Amino acid sequence: MSTPMNTPMNTRRSFLKAGTAAATGIVFCGCGLLKEAHAQLPGRKLPIAVSGKRVKTIDVHAHCHFREVAAVLGNDAGILTPPVIGASDAFIQIDKRLKAMDDQAVDMAVLSINPFWYARERDLAAKIVKMQNEKLAELCAAKPDRFAAFASLTLQDPKLAVEELELAMKKQGLKGAAIGGSVAGVEFSDPKFHPVWAKAQELGAVLFIHPAGTPELAKRLSGNGWLANTIGNPLETTIALSHLIFEGTLDRFPQLKVMAAHGGGYLPSYADRSDHACMVGPAGCDPKIKLAKKPSEYLKQIYFDSLVFSSEALRHLKVQVGAGQLVMGSDHPYIWQNHPVDHIMDCTSLTDDDKLDILGRTAAKLLYIAA
């Protein structure tokens, strides 16, 4: 999903206003796209094969919620069902979700929950995280051939987050952790989070970065077009990844498995500019931080989902980061891309092996899933 959960109240009011418009027939902008947004055009069906080679399609970017957590939130439970098409389907009904996956030609969905608890009181956040991880583990154990999941972490308490990640990986069978783009305004490159990244590296855990918008820009992103999400979410991912690169975090943890939602935001589209920044404006760069390689080269150690909508955008992403760094993502149940397989299969610049890797083989290797 792409909903700004941890935003100031004025931003959330703007978001709710946009959602109210959606309920009356206008979806976030008056651009005549409602019919297209709802269109359920037929896509490819399972099983998926490339030149006769069957592949297990793995969607690394699929969301869910649990009603038990909604009960804990009480009057705040509405944050789990924002006025976005598909939001109610985040509460999983297994048969309905499996049918939706079949319709999308998805063999396995890797479930995650966008962090809405970072700004909440520590004990309440810990209770939410514990409940979510237990429910995710239970669901994955019940349908191991169809579901895997990323754990939730109480990142506002890094020590607790380390314990949660170890439990998730060693006892609960989860595949890593879904994290936001920052924690209550603190960047992931802050040394306070180093113990978490060290534990993730040690465990081989994938860290799936999913943004929650840039609330600092609420005023400028107000108005038509749902810009708090349309622009704000990719921007937050771009900022998060840039800090991890420029602050030396990815040098400190070179084996860390970082995966970025929405094709990595804007960074892969203009990464070469990062290579020139400190030459042009050295006053804005810390001479004590000596990166091991050019900033753009770090993109080749980050994984990116394929939620970039078109075969041409996918072609560009492959050129920038390499096909081996790409994995399939849909954002289900939110209808950003109803048929995540199709633009991969239709991309003529991808080799057959590229397609097999993006559709599932790379994710299976990363997440220790039987192909």
C-alpha beads as a LAMMPS data file, in Angstrom:
LAMMPS data file: protein, C-alpha beads

371 atoms
370 bonds

1 atom types
1 bond types

-500.0 500.0 xlo xhi
-500.0 500.0 ylo yhi
-500.0 500.0 zlo zhi

Masses

1 110.0

Atoms # bond

1 1 1 0.000 0.000 0.000
2 1 1 1.077 3.600 -0.316
3 1 1 -0.832 5.376 2.427
4 1 1 0.840 8.019 4.630
5 1 1 0.067 6.519 8.027
6 1 1 2.434 8.599 10.161
7 1 1 1.454 12.051 8.948
8 1 1 0.365 15.175 10.806
9 1 1 -3.351 15.633 11.252
10 1 1 -3.597 18.340 8.582
11 1 1 -2.072 15.988 6.028
12 1 1 -4.395 13.186 7.070
13 1 1 -7.356 15.569 6.698
14 1 1 -6.244 16.316 3.137
15 1 1 -5.893 12.601 2.521
16 1 1 -9.345 11.907 3.924
17 1 1 -10.762 14.698 1.806
18 1 1 -9.290 13.061 -1.289
19 1 1 -10.767 9.753 -0.189
20 1 1 -14.192 11.302 0.295
21 1 1 -13.979 12.536 -3.278
22 1 1 -13.198 9.001 -4.350
23 1 1 -16.342 7.777 -2.659
24 1 1 -18.388 10.244 -4.726
25 1 1 -16.895 9.213 -8.046
26 1 1 -13.632 11.147 -8.318
27 1 1 -10.435 9.250 -7.660
28 1 1 -7.838 11.667 -6.297
29 1 1 -7.804 13.787 -9.462
30 1 1 -10.354 14.921 -11.976
31 1 1 -8.469 13.226 -14.800
32 1 1 -11.098 10.782 -16.002
33 1 1 -9.260 7.672 -14.865
34 1 1 -11.931 6.104 -12.658
35 1 1 -13.085 3.708 -15.366
36 1 1 -9.519 2.696 -16.155
37 1 1 -8.680 2.303 -12.468
38 1 1 -11.501 -0.181 -12.049
39 1 1 -10.869 -2.006 -15.294
40 1 1 -10.195 -5.674 -14.667
41 1 1 -8.708 -6.544 -18.033
42 1 1 -7.698 -10.162 -18.394
43 1 1 -4.028 -10.802 -17.741
44 1 1 -1.882 -13.878 -17.911
45 1 1 -2.941 -16.878 -15.879
46 1 1 -1.108 -19.476 -13.833
47 1 1 1.054 -21.348 -14.475
48 1 1 3.590 -18.906 -15.906
49 1 1 6.311 -20.195 -18.191
50 1 1 9.017 -18.423 -20.188
51 1 1 10.046 -20.281 -23.338
52 1 1 8.612 -23.432 -21.832
53 1 1 10.333 -22.997 -18.460
54 1 1 7.844 -22.909 -15.577
55 1 1 8.555 -20.298 -12.902
56 1 1 7.049 -19.779 -9.452
57 1 1 5.908 -16.165 -9.547
58 1 1 6.628 -14.383 -6.268
59 1 1 5.050 -11.030 -5.431
60 1 1 7.317 -9.383 -2.846
61 1 1 5.048 -6.364 -2.391
62 1 1 1.654 -7.422 -1.051
63 1 1 -0.090 -6.001 1.997
64 1 1 -2.379 -7.205 4.738
65 1 1 -3.905 -6.296 8.093
66 1 1 -5.440 -8.300 10.924
67 1 1 -8.701 -7.490 12.681
68 1 1 -7.184 -8.404 16.033
69 1 1 -4.859 -5.413 15.636
70 1 1 -7.776 -3.200 14.666
71 1 1 -9.416 -4.157 17.957
72 1 1 -6.303 -3.094 19.871
73 1 1 -6.290 0.266 18.090
74 1 1 -9.882 0.974 19.088
75 1 1 -10.945 4.406 17.866
76 1 1 -7.768 4.661 15.800
77 1 1 -8.543 1.532 13.772
78 1 1 -9.557 3.678 10.817
79 1 1 -5.901 4.152 9.891
80 1 1 -5.939 0.555 8.667
81 1 1 -8.701 1.252 6.144
82 1 1 -7.977 4.637 4.574
83 1 1 -10.265 5.824 1.763
84 1 1 -8.287 4.015 -0.929
85 1 1 -9.672 1.498 -3.399
86 1 1 -8.783 -1.988 -2.155
87 1 1 -8.177 -1.018 1.470
88 1 1 -10.874 -3.281 2.907
89 1 1 -9.331 -6.273 1.137
90 1 1 -6.167 -5.863 3.185
91 1 1 -7.988 -7.781 5.934
92 1 1 -7.283 -11.204 4.510
93 1 1 -10.033 -13.626 3.707
94 1 1 -7.897 -16.518 2.559
95 1 1 -10.131 -17.853 -0.225
96 1 1 -10.704 -14.364 -1.617
97 1 1 -6.994 -13.483 -1.463
98 1 1 -5.985 -16.746 -3.149
99 1 1 -8.460 -16.109 -5.958
100 1 1 -7.054 -12.610 -6.409
101 1 1 -3.540 -14.050 -6.569
102 1 1 -4.658 -16.600 -9.141
103 1 1 -6.204 -13.815 -11.201
104 1 1 -2.890 -11.930 -11.035
105 1 1 -0.875 -15.044 -11.980
106 1 1 0.891 -14.887 -8.594
107 1 1 1.971 -18.202 -7.087
108 1 1 3.235 -16.746 -3.806
109 1 1 2.679 -13.422 -2.049
110 1 1 5.190 -12.079 0.456
111 1 1 2.977 -10.174 2.879
112 1 1 3.943 -7.021 4.736
113 1 1 2.317 -4.365 6.903
114 1 1 3.259 -0.722 6.465
115 1 1 4.564 0.656 9.773
116 1 1 1.883 2.833 11.359
117 1 1 3.212 2.363 14.889
118 1 1 6.568 4.185 14.864
119 1 1 5.167 7.292 16.525
120 1 1 3.127 5.371 19.090
121 1 1 3.982 4.649 22.688
122 1 1 6.606 1.921 22.882
123 1 1 4.599 -0.696 24.775
124 1 1 1.566 -0.328 22.535
125 1 1 3.789 -0.542 19.448
126 1 1 5.440 -3.675 20.836
127 1 1 2.032 -5.245 21.426
128 1 1 0.960 -4.453 17.854
129 1 1 4.186 -5.860 16.417
130 1 1 4.001 -9.043 18.502
131 1 1 0.422 -9.673 17.429
132 1 1 1.151 -9.000 13.773
133 1 1 4.195 -11.243 13.625
134 1 1 2.337 -14.079 15.298
135 1 1 -0.578 -13.740 12.895
136 1 1 1.725 -13.534 9.874
137 1 1 3.575 -16.664 11.008
138 1 1 0.289 -18.474 11.568
139 1 1 -0.998 -17.553 8.108
140 1 1 2.225 -18.560 6.370
141 1 1 2.323 -21.875 8.220
142 1 1 -1.256 -22.585 7.140
143 1 1 -0.515 -21.918 3.444
144 1 1 3.257 -22.311 3.025
145 1 1 2.990 -22.798 -0.724
146 1 1 1.147 -19.476 -1.209
147 1 1 2.307 -17.075 1.511
148 1 1 5.544 -15.822 3.022
149 1 1 5.916 -12.622 5.040
150 1 1 8.117 -9.817 6.277
151 1 1 8.015 -9.206 10.023
152 1 1 7.057 -5.952 11.686
153 1 1 9.624 -4.288 13.985
154 1 1 9.319 -1.804 16.855
155 1 1 12.099 0.314 15.370
156 1 1 11.607 3.201 17.787
157 1 1 13.284 0.823 20.255
158 1 1 16.224 -0.652 18.292
159 1 1 17.143 -3.094 21.053
160 1 1 13.642 -4.548 21.014
161 1 1 13.657 -4.552 17.200
162 1 1 16.779 -6.749 17.247
163 1 1 14.987 -9.250 19.487
164 1 1 11.870 -9.186 17.306
165 1 1 13.877 -9.752 14.141
166 1 1 15.765 -12.685 15.632
167 1 1 12.522 -14.285 16.825
168 1 1 10.886 -13.690 13.448
169 1 1 13.715 -15.292 11.504
170 1 1 14.651 -18.141 13.828
171 1 1 11.320 -19.163 15.330
172 1 1 8.460 -17.732 13.283
173 1 1 9.658 -18.556 9.796
174 1 1 9.415 -14.975 8.510
175 1 1 11.735 -13.733 5.767
176 1 1 13.005 -10.415 7.010
177 1 1 11.250 -7.206 7.965
178 1 1 9.133 -4.505 6.353
179 1 1 10.316 -1.071 7.452
180 1 1 9.244 2.462 6.590
181 1 1 11.424 5.200 5.132
182 1 1 12.414 6.705 8.487
183 1 1 11.384 6.388 12.123
184 1 1 9.586 9.402 13.574
185 1 1 11.849 11.700 11.574
186 1 1 15.086 9.803 12.276
187 1 1 16.907 8.432 9.222
188 1 1 17.860 4.761 9.005
189 1 1 21.490 5.826 8.643
190 1 1 21.494 7.059 12.264
191 1 1 23.927 4.962 14.341
192 1 1 21.133 4.089 16.779
193 1 1 19.858 1.636 14.150
194 1 1 23.211 -0.020 13.479
195 1 1 22.471 -2.952 15.825
196 1 1 19.317 -3.718 13.828
197 1 1 21.130 -3.688 10.492
198 1 1 23.943 -5.765 11.990
199 1 1 21.449 -8.388 13.133
200 1 1 19.707 -8.341 9.752
201 1 1 23.028 -8.874 7.997
202 1 1 23.933 -11.699 10.367
203 1 1 20.587 -13.438 9.818
204 1 1 20.417 -12.847 6.069
205 1 1 17.140 -10.996 6.611
206 1 1 15.730 -8.897 3.787
207 1 1 14.725 -5.349 4.777
208 1 1 11.823 -4.211 2.620
209 1 1 11.685 -0.405 2.581
210 1 1 8.157 0.850 2.022
211 1 1 7.607 4.611 2.363
212 1 1 4.859 6.419 4.222
213 1 1 5.130 9.806 2.534
214 1 1 6.983 13.011 3.401
215 1 1 4.759 14.857 5.924
216 1 1 7.241 17.744 6.077
217 1 1 5.990 18.722 2.620
218 1 1 2.298 18.524 3.491
219 1 1 1.552 22.094 2.410
220 1 1 3.263 21.839 -0.963
221 1 1 1.800 18.403 -1.663
222 1 1 -1.768 19.466 -0.921
223 1 1 -4.289 19.965 -3.707
224 1 1 -5.326 17.823 -6.640
225 1 1 -3.545 14.613 -7.603
226 1 1 -2.973 12.932 -4.197
227 1 1 0.570 14.299 -4.357
228 1 1 1.296 13.285 -0.751
229 1 1 1.383 9.769 -2.146
230 1 1 2.025 10.227 -5.866
231 1 1 5.191 12.236 -5.268
232 1 1 5.695 11.962 -1.521
233 1 1 6.081 8.199 -1.289
234 1 1 8.721 7.740 -4.012
235 1 1 10.504 10.783 -2.623
236 1 1 10.741 9.277 0.848
237 1 1 12.270 6.091 -0.555
238 1 1 14.747 8.199 -2.531
239 1 1 15.766 10.069 0.613
240 1 1 16.058 6.900 2.705
241 1 1 18.261 5.125 0.163
242 1 1 20.406 8.216 -0.381
243 1 1 21.140 8.509 3.339
244 1 1 22.065 4.828 3.542
245 1 1 24.499 5.404 0.682
246 1 1 26.020 8.776 1.558
247 1 1 26.305 8.183 5.305
248 1 1 28.283 4.992 4.673
249 1 1 25.684 2.614 6.113
250 1 1 25.881 0.287 3.113
251 1 1 29.685 0.254 3.450
252 1 1 29.385 -0.623 7.121
253 1 1 26.964 -3.461 6.309
254 1 1 28.005 -4.599 2.809
255 1 1 26.003 -7.848 2.951
256 1 1 22.784 -6.167 4.069
257 1 1 19.842 -7.158 1.862
258 1 1 17.860 -3.995 1.193
259 1 1 14.782 -4.123 -1.041
260 1 1 13.005 -0.934 -2.109
261 1 1 9.329 -0.628 -3.022
262 1 1 7.992 1.208 -6.084
263 1 1 11.139 0.634 -8.111
264 1 1 13.235 2.493 -5.551
265 1 1 11.441 5.803 -5.929
266 1 1 13.238 8.405 -8.031
267 1 1 16.819 7.387 -7.267
268 1 1 17.324 4.922 -10.157
269 1 1 16.027 7.529 -12.610
270 1 1 18.726 10.073 -11.795
271 1 1 21.367 8.180 -9.833
272 1 1 24.308 9.551 -11.816
273 1 1 23.707 13.006 -10.338
274 1 1 24.706 11.562 -6.965
275 1 1 28.184 10.823 -8.332
276 1 1 28.826 14.523 -8.971
277 1 1 27.301 16.131 -5.885
278 1 1 30.374 16.183 -3.640
279 1 1 32.612 17.389 -6.478
280 1 1 30.327 20.330 -7.231
281 1 1 29.356 21.170 -3.662
282 1 1 32.022 19.801 -1.307
283 1 1 30.769 22.021 1.513
284 1 1 27.658 19.868 1.641
285 1 1 29.619 16.649 2.088
286 1 1 31.431 15.273 5.132
287 1 1 35.134 14.740 4.349
288 1 1 35.335 12.156 7.167
289 1 1 32.967 9.834 5.280
290 1 1 34.950 8.014 2.616
291 1 1 32.681 5.890 0.472
292 1 1 34.103 2.678 -0.952
293 1 1 32.665 3.357 -4.412
294 1 1 30.680 5.842 -6.434
295 1 1 27.217 6.543 -4.980
296 1 1 25.442 5.221 -8.081
297 1 1 27.265 1.900 -7.778
298 1 1 25.468 1.108 -4.516
299 1 1 22.275 0.627 -6.488
300 1 1 23.724 -2.649 -7.696
301 1 1 23.605 -4.012 -4.128
302 1 1 19.993 -2.931 -3.537
303 1 1 16.963 -4.854 -4.784
304 1 1 14.031 -3.064 -6.403
305 1 1 10.486 -4.201 -7.023
306 1 1 8.997 -4.036 -10.503
307 1 1 6.146 -1.669 -9.611
308 1 1 7.089 0.863 -12.290
309 1 1 3.997 0.195 -14.444
310 1 1 5.410 -0.161 -17.949
311 1 1 7.846 -2.289 -19.899
312 1 1 9.784 0.836 -20.880
313 1 1 10.214 1.898 -17.246
314 1 1 11.324 -1.644 -16.459
315 1 1 13.847 -1.493 -19.305
316 1 1 15.351 1.659 -17.826
317 1 1 15.470 0.183 -14.331
318 1 1 17.285 -2.881 -15.662
319 1 1 19.861 -0.696 -17.413
320 1 1 20.466 1.306 -14.250
321 1 1 20.673 -1.441 -11.619
322 1 1 20.876 -4.750 -13.486
323 1 1 18.174 -7.360 -14.039
324 1 1 19.558 -9.437 -11.160
325 1 1 18.455 -6.720 -8.706
326 1 1 14.804 -6.752 -9.767
327 1 1 11.913 -8.648 -8.168
328 1 1 8.196 -8.643 -8.906
329 1 1 5.845 -6.455 -6.858
330 1 1 2.176 -5.514 -7.194
331 1 1 1.126 -3.513 -4.074
332 1 1 -1.918 -5.795 -3.786
333 1 1 -4.701 -5.315 -2.676
334 1 1 -4.257 -1.687 -3.731
335 1 1 -4.841 -1.523 -7.473
336 1 1 -1.663 0.168 -8.629
337 1 1 -0.873 -2.718 -10.973
338 1 1 -3.523 -5.403 -11.308
339 1 1 -1.401 -7.687 -13.507
340 1 1 2.199 -7.493 -12.259
341 1 1 3.388 -10.306 -14.528
342 1 1 2.374 -8.736 -17.827
343 1 1 4.779 -5.805 -18.211
344 1 1 7.637 -8.132 -17.275
345 1 1 6.629 -10.722 -19.866
346 1 1 6.037 -8.007 -22.475
347 1 1 9.395 -6.257 -21.967
348 1 1 11.343 -7.042 -25.127
349 1 1 14.628 -5.786 -23.655
350 1 1 14.596 -8.551 -21.033
351 1 1 16.119 -11.917 -21.853
352 1 1 14.267 -15.082 -20.939
353 1 1 16.586 -15.533 -17.970
354 1 1 15.946 -11.928 -16.909
355 1 1 12.216 -12.586 -16.919
356 1 1 12.539 -15.820 -14.982
357 1 1 14.696 -14.066 -12.380
358 1 1 12.380 -11.071 -11.958
359 1 1 9.213 -13.156 -11.885
360 1 1 10.435 -15.313 -9.041
361 1 1 13.883 -16.869 -9.116
362 1 1 15.699 -13.916 -7.527
363 1 1 13.103 -13.536 -4.769
364 1 1 13.194 -17.272 -4.096
365 1 1 16.971 -17.121 -3.629
366 1 1 16.855 -13.988 -1.482
367 1 1 14.075 -15.241 0.758
368 1 1 15.074 -18.911 0.920
369 1 1 11.886 -20.045 -0.798
370 1 1 11.807 -23.328 -2.693
371 1 1 11.567 -22.430 -6.385

Bonds

1 1 1 2
2 1 2 3
3 1 3 4
4 1 4 5
5 1 5 6
6 1 6 7
7 1 7 8
8 1 8 9
9 1 9 10
10 1 10 11
11 1 11 12
12 1 12 13
13 1 13 14
14 1 14 15
15 1 15 16
16 1 16 17
17 1 17 18
18 1 18 19
19 1 19 20
20 1 20 21
21 1 21 22
22 1 22 23
23 1 23 24
24 1 24 25
25 1 25 26
26 1 26 27
27 1 27 28
28 1 28 29
29 1 29 30
30 1 30 31
31 1 31 32
32 1 32 33
33 1 33 34
34 1 34 35
35 1 35 36
36 1 36 37
37 1 37 38
38 1 38 39
39 1 39 40
40 1 40 41
41 1 41 42
42 1 42 43
43 1 43 44
44 1 44 45
45 1 45 46
46 1 46 47
47 1 47 48
48 1 48 49
49 1 49 50
50 1 50 51
51 1 51 52
52 1 52 53
53 1 53 54
54 1 54 55
55 1 55 56
56 1 56 57
57 1 57 58
58 1 58 59
59 1 59 60
60 1 60 61
61 1 61 62
62 1 62 63
63 1 63 64
64 1 64 65
65 1 65 66
66 1 66 67
67 1 67 68
68 1 68 69
69 1 69 70
70 1 70 71
71 1 71 72
72 1 72 73
73 1 73 74
74 1 74 75
75 1 75 76
76 1 76 77
77 1 77 78
78 1 78 79
79 1 79 80
80 1 80 81
81 1 81 82
82 1 82 83
83 1 83 84
84 1 84 85
85 1 85 86
86 1 86 87
87 1 87 88
88 1 88 89
89 1 89 90
90 1 90 91
91 1 91 92
92 1 92 93
93 1 93 94
94 1 94 95
95 1 95 96
96 1 96 97
97 1 97 98
98 1 98 99
99 1 99 100
100 1 100 101
101 1 101 102
102 1 102 103
103 1 103 104
104 1 104 105
105 1 105 106
106 1 106 107
107 1 107 108
108 1 108 109
109 1 109 110
110 1 110 111
111 1 111 112
112 1 112 113
113 1 113 114
114 1 114 115
115 1 115 116
116 1 116 117
117 1 117 118
118 1 118 119
119 1 119 120
120 1 120 121
121 1 121 122
122 1 122 123
123 1 123 124
124 1 124 125
125 1 125 126
126 1 126 127
127 1 127 128
128 1 128 129
129 1 129 130
130 1 130 131
131 1 131 132
132 1 132 133
133 1 133 134
134 1 134 135
135 1 135 136
136 1 136 137
137 1 137 138
138 1 138 139
139 1 139 140
140 1 140 141
141 1 141 142
142 1 142 143
143 1 143 144
144 1 144 145
145 1 145 146
146 1 146 147
147 1 147 148
148 1 148 149
149 1 149 150
150 1 150 151
151 1 151 152
152 1 152 153
153 1 153 154
154 1 154 155
155 1 155 156
156 1 156 157
157 1 157 158
158 1 158 159
159 1 159 160
160 1 160 161
161 1 161 162
162 1 162 163
163 1 163 164
164 1 164 165
165 1 165 166
166 1 166 167
167 1 167 168
168 1 168 169
169 1 169 170
170 1 170 171
171 1 171 172
172 1 172 173
173 1 173 174
174 1 174 175
175 1 175 176
176 1 176 177
177 1 177 178
178 1 178 179
179 1 179 180
180 1 180 181
181 1 181 182
182 1 182 183
183 1 183 184
184 1 184 185
185 1 185 186
186 1 186 187
187 1 187 188
188 1 188 189
189 1 189 190
190 1 190 191
191 1 191 192
192 1 192 193
193 1 193 194
194 1 194 195
195 1 195 196
196 1 196 197
197 1 197 198
198 1 198 199
199 1 199 200
200 1 200 201
201 1 201 202
202 1 202 203
203 1 203 204
204 1 204 205
205 1 205 206
206 1 206 207
207 1 207 208
208 1 208 209
209 1 209 210
210 1 210 211
211 1 211 212
212 1 212 213
213 1 213 214
214 1 214 215
215 1 215 216
216 1 216 217
217 1 217 218
218 1 218 219
219 1 219 220
220 1 220 221
221 1 221 222
222 1 222 223
223 1 223 224
224 1 224 225
225 1 225 226
226 1 226 227
227 1 227 228
228 1 228 229
229 1 229 230
230 1 230 231
231 1 231 232
232 1 232 233
233 1 233 234
234 1 234 235
235 1 235 236
236 1 236 237
237 1 237 238
238 1 238 239
239 1 239 240
240 1 240 241
241 1 241 242
242 1 242 243
243 1 243 244
244 1 244 245
245 1 245 246
246 1 246 247
247 1 247 248
248 1 248 249
249 1 249 250
250 1 250 251
251 1 251 252
252 1 252 253
253 1 253 254
254 1 254 255
255 1 255 256
256 1 256 257
257 1 257 258
258 1 258 259
259 1 259 260
260 1 260 261
261 1 261 262
262 1 262 263
263 1 263 264
264 1 264 265
265 1 265 266
266 1 266 267
267 1 267 268
268 1 268 269
269 1 269 270
270 1 270 271
271 1 271 272
272 1 272 273
273 1 273 274
274 1 274 275
275 1 275 276
276 1 276 277
277 1 277 278
278 1 278 279
279 1 279 280
280 1 280 281
281 1 281 282
282 1 282 283
283 1 283 284
284 1 284 285
285 1 285 286
286 1 286 287
287 1 287 288
288 1 288 289
289 1 289 290
290 1 290 291
291 1 291 292
292 1 292 293
293 1 293 294
294 1 294 295
295 1 295 296
296 1 296 297
297 1 297 298
298 1 298 299
299 1 299 300
300 1 300 301
301 1 301 302
302 1 302 303
303 1 303 304
304 1 304 305
305 1 305 306
306 1 306 307
307 1 307 308
308 1 308 309
309 1 309 310
310 1 310 311
311 1 311 312
312 1 312 313
313 1 313 314
314 1 314 315
315 1 315 316
316 1 316 317
317 1 317 318
318 1 318 319
319 1 319 320
320 1 320 321
321 1 321 322
322 1 322 323
323 1 323 324
324 1 324 325
325 1 325 326
326 1 326 327
327 1 327 328
328 1 328 329
329 1 329 330
330 1 330 331
331 1 331 332
332 1 332 333
333 1 333 334
334 1 334 335
335 1 335 336
336 1 336 337
337 1 337 338
338 1 338 339
339 1 339 340
340 1 340 341
341 1 341 342
342 1 342 343
343 1 343 344
344 1 344 345
345 1 345 346
346 1 346 347
347 1 347 348
348 1 348 349
349 1 349 350
350 1 350 351
351 1 351 352
352 1 352 353
353 1 353 354
354 1 354 355
355 1 355 356
356 1 356 357
357 1 357 358
358 1 358 359
359 1 359 360
360 1 360 361
361 1 361 362
362 1 362 363
363 1 363 364
364 1 364 365
365 1 365 366
366 1 366 367
367 1 367 368
368 1 368 369
369 1 369 370
370 1 370 371
